[in-house]
């Protein structure tokens, strides 16, 4: 990621000192800090970004059935209370640097959570899961010994994971049902290059990686799109421009990511107010911020709407999985996309509130609750 001080804090595992759970290290508790309840709504989505832990908003029952998604990210082997829901989504950075011990700590926590479906991906800190990269880079991170991949994969995909309803995705699409409603999800651990971490890609590699993403109801990526909850504390936008250009074609119901801790936030974009995607040519960017309806909360920046305008990728614009007329019809009929940076690590200006340090996954960095109409 882009914050050197942040990197130092996350790399405690390199010195051999274990990263302690948040309730062992935080000076204040969530109850010490006031909450500012914040919710977003559209015709088929309700998002709760901040809420009183003792008063979790109820899942809606009006106008048919709804599915509740609980979104978290960048937990780095910390544990905390998570609201119940139908589906848990974790957008990567499960651990500080991917040691077996840290994976064990994270997975034992996830096993115990009550959600009927728990879908997770890796992030740039989950080093051994990027197999080929780790083979040539492990000494930089794990000088005391290379971490074996097999027990890690067993924790993520083995019998115990299956018994506890864990699904680990690595550039894969998965389908599941909630109350008879079929949902699809695609998970990708990649993010733009930064100091040669795991699952990093160069600008030249971005198109090949992003083009793999098929039409899907739910999109999990570790890294954010460009100018969509991707601004670091120094003011730079570090998200992926190719991903931002692809999103108007995909139009997922929900896109969850993390990676940039200080940019935690959520928004609902209304695609109906965007220009006809068939009319754009090459890399044309349209200044249509005033024409795009965005309901936002958190740290959304003013450039979000413009960043979401489509940019045609060089070469073919036919992407894997988009040739089905049925799928194209479904995608084109989607009006809203919920975007959520669900990073739970307090960072940046909002890491303190009313003079107190915000605890892990505390006010301003809570799990994002997303209710989608079936």
Helices and strands as residue ranges (DSSP letters): H 4-10, G 12-15, H 22-25, G 30-32, E 38-41, E 45-50, E 66-72, E 87-90, H 100-112, E 117-120, G 127-129, H 131-141, H 149-157, H 159-163, E 166-168, E 172-178, E 181-188, E 191-192, E 200-201, H 203-210, E 218-221, H 241-250, E 254-257, G 261-263, E 265-270, G 271-273, G 277-279, G 289-291, E 293-298, H 304-307, H 325-332, E 336-341, G 348-351, E 352-353, E 356-357, E 368-373
